[in-house]
């Protein structure tokens, strides 16, 4: 399950706090929540402090959002490493 809450930042930046697992059907829900603000060209941050797990689809979605200018904040070290691995192209000889 994934809980998505909008946090008032007071400076015109939209902050969405994600809590739980970014996996399965929750990936689509996260994308929909983000698209509403991206379509309006509003600056968006995702607070990932309370994310306990992200599957491969969730990691890809987060990486894609990051490449679109969404700021991913408060990642756990484990999640940060997973995101780094998803966003870096595989080098020849890496297996």
QUIHUNOR-V160840 format. One record per pair of residues at least 12 apart in sequence whose ideal C-beta (glycine too) atoms are under 10 Angstrom apart, sorted by the first residue. I is the first residue (numbers start at 0). J is the second residue. Records with the same first field share a line. If there is no record, write none. Layout:
I->J  J
//
This chain:
0->18  19  20  22  23  24  25  28
1->17  18  19  20  21  22  23  24  25  26  28  29  32  49  50  51  52  53  57
2->16  17  18  19  25  49
3->15  16  17  18  19  25  28  29  31  32  33  45
4->16  17  18  32  46  49
5->32  36
6->44  46
8->42  44
10->42
11->41  42
12->36  41  42  43  44  70
13->32  33  35  36  37  39  41  42  43  44  45  69
14->42  43  44  45  46  70  72
15->29  32  33  35  36  43  44  45  46  47  69
16->44  45  46  47  48  49  50  72  73
17->29  32  45  46  47  48  49  50  53  57  61  71  73
18->46  47  48  49  50  51
19->49  50  51  52
20->50  51  52  53  54  57
21->45  47  50  51  52  53  54  56  57  58  60  61  78
22->51  52  53  54  55  56  57  58
23->54  56  57
25->53  54  56  57  60
26->53  54  55  56  57  58  59  60  61
27->56  60
29->45  50  53  57  60  61  64
30->57  60  61  63  64
32->45
33->45  60  61  63  64  67  69
34->64  67
36->69
37->64  67  68  69
40->68
42->68  69  70
43->64  67  68  69  70
44->69  70  71  72  73
45->61  64  65  69  70  71  72  73  74
46->70  71  72  73  74
47->61  71  72  73  74  75  78  79  82
48->72  73  74  75  78
49->73  75
50->71  73  74  75  77  78
51->75  77  78
52->77  78  81
53->74  77  78  81  82  85
54->81
55->81  85
57->78  81  85
58->78  81  82  84  85  86
59->82  85  86
60->85
61->74  78  81  82  85  86
62->81  82  83  84  85  86  87
63->85  86
65->82  85  86
66->86
//
